[in-house]
């Protein structure tokens, strides 16, 4: 079982739709969680960190469920420019600074 | 911008030749990383560094070596390039908070 798993999609949604992605992780010692966005042929860029209490940044909401070991990303009022691949990233405690990346979920927003 | 550059941005080389990719940062961060990204595999860690001359292997380190003689530079060397090393290579640094990473623009390497 891969340490961090994501549904690869693609998620194909119309503009204005709400879409949600989940990401599951296997290491219960994981401490830090992130969502990155990657555009085609570009580098991954940090979208948002995920805090235990959940956090929101405009149309984007991230949540953490430690009991079930998953994080989620909700995008409201989807824009064409939201089309990208969304990477889930998990870091564990214990002195290692090595993050584990999911393979990404592809989102296509169409007119 | 996190002040990370990679060079070259594109390279085509032949099987068996040595190749060195450079990552340069202007932020004086301690941790630096080299990843490769391939379809179906996502980002995979090759090597990382936690200080000058301090490096360690990642999950796909075979066929690669690294060096870090200065804080700002992290070099990735393919000793004898193979076609299986055709990939996009990303360098990353750890942010000031020691949590998130910031990536360079990538190097697209083709080994013929």
Interface residues (C-beta under 8 A of the other chain):
Chain A: X32 X34 X42 X43 X44 X45 X46 X49 X87 X89 X91 X97 X98 X99 X101 X102 X103 X104
Chain B: X31 X40 X41 X42 X43 X45 X48 X50 X58 X90 X94 X98 X99 X100 X101 X102 X103 X104 X105 X106
